[in-house]
Amino acid sequence: MATARQLEHRKTDLYEQDFLAWIESQAGALRSRQVDSLDWDNLVEEIESMGRSQRNELKSRLRTLLMHLIKWHWQAEKRSPSCQLTIKEQRLSLRDLFEMSPSLRPSLPLLVPKAWQDASSSAALETGLKESLFPETCPWPLEDVLLDGWLPD
């Protein structure tokens, strides 16, 4: 009969060798309430990782949205349906993200300053415009930035 330590080692081995098989075994153990079969340390790590992943997705989508709004506003002569579609897609993805995880929404105002800096820097590289042309902080209300159909003129 296997000792508790040997069982823990097998769970960790499975986690390292076949992640999908590990997920399936952990889901089965959770479903059947087999507490002793759970790989607690790796489960905690993966759940925390899921939270970080959602926050990273929020930051990335916000950064992309702001970059395209910058390009829309400061390069009016180069406005395209493609840019407008990217803006719409990012807003839809943000909406879906907030519907799935409403607790992300309160962190949004805290992310805007860094997202604006990153978006300004990227927009400057992509457009050839000087970064100093853009304000240091986002000039638009967050509600407008997220509002479907709103575009800066």
N, C-alpha and C positions, 0 to 999 in steps of 0.2 A: 504494500500500500504506500502511496506517495505521501511524503510529508508536506506540511503547509509551505515550507520554503521551496520545495521542488515544484509545487503547483504555481507559486508566484513566479518562479523562474520560467516555467512554460508559458505563462500569460505574457510575460515580457518578451520572450523569444518570438511568440506569435506576432506581437505588436511590431517588432523590429523586422521580421521576415516577411510577413504578409498582412499588410494593413487592412485590406478588405476582409480577410478571414477574421482578423481580430475584431473589427467592427461588428461583423455578423455574430461572432461568439458573445461579444459584450451585449449586443441588443437582445440576443436570446436569453442571456443570464438576467438581464433587467426585466424582460417580459415575464419570465418564470420566477422572478424574485429570488434567484440563487445568489445571495449576497456573497457567499464564499468564492464564487466563480468570477467575481468582478475584479478587474485590474484597476484598483482605485487611483493609484498615482497617475497612470496614463489617461484614465477617464477624466480626471480633474484637469490635466494638461490640455486635453483635446477640447473640453468644454470652454476653458478660458481662451483657447486659440480661436474658437468659433466667434467669441465676442470680439476679440481683436480684429478678426477678419471682417466682421460687419462694420466696425469703426473705420477700418482702412478703406473699405468700399465706399463708405459715406464720404471720407476725405477725397478719395480719387474722383468720385462723380461730381462733387462740389467744385473741385479744382478744374475739371474738364468743362463743366458748365460755365464757370466764371471766365475761363480762357476764351471760350467761344463768344460769350457776351462782350468781352473786351474787343475781340476782333470785329464783331458786328458793329460796335459803337465807333471804334477808332479807324476802321477801314471800310467806311460806308460804300466806297466805290467798288469794293470786292465782295460785297454781300452775295451769298449764293444760297440756293435751296439746300445744298449739302450742309452748310453751317447751321441753317435754321433747323434742319432735321436733327443734327447732333444736339442742339439746344433742347429740342423737344424730347429726344430719347433720354437725355440725362435727367430731365425733370420727371419723366415717367418712371425711370429707374429709381430716382430718389423717392417718389411717391410710393412705389412698391416696397421699397426698403422701410419706409416709415410705417406702412400698413403692417408689415411683417414684424417690425420691432419698434413700436412707438417710443420706447425708452431712449432711442437714439436722438429723437428730435431736440430734447433740451441741450444736447452737446453741440448742436449746429452753430449757434452764435459764437461759441468758443473756437470753432474751427475756421470760421470765415477769415479772420486776419491772416493766418498762415496760408490758407487756401488762396487768398487774394495775392499774397506775395509770390507764391509759386506760380499761379496763373499768369500774373503780370510778367514774370521772368520768362516763362515759356512762350507767351504771346510775343514778347519782344524778340526772342530768338526766331520764332516762326515767321514773323512779319517783317523783320528788319527795322522796326520802329524802336526808338530809344526807350528804355524802361522808364526813364525820368519823365516821359510824356504821360505816364499813367499816375493817378493819385496813389498816395501811400496806403490808403485804406479804401475799401469798396465804397464807391459813391452811391450805390443803389440800396434801397431797403431790402432786407432779406426776403420779406414777403413778396416783393416784386421779382426778385431773382428766381424764386420758386414758382411764381404764378404762370400757369400755362398760357402761352400766347403773348406774354409781355416781352417786349424787346426794347432795349435802350435806343433812343434816337440821337 
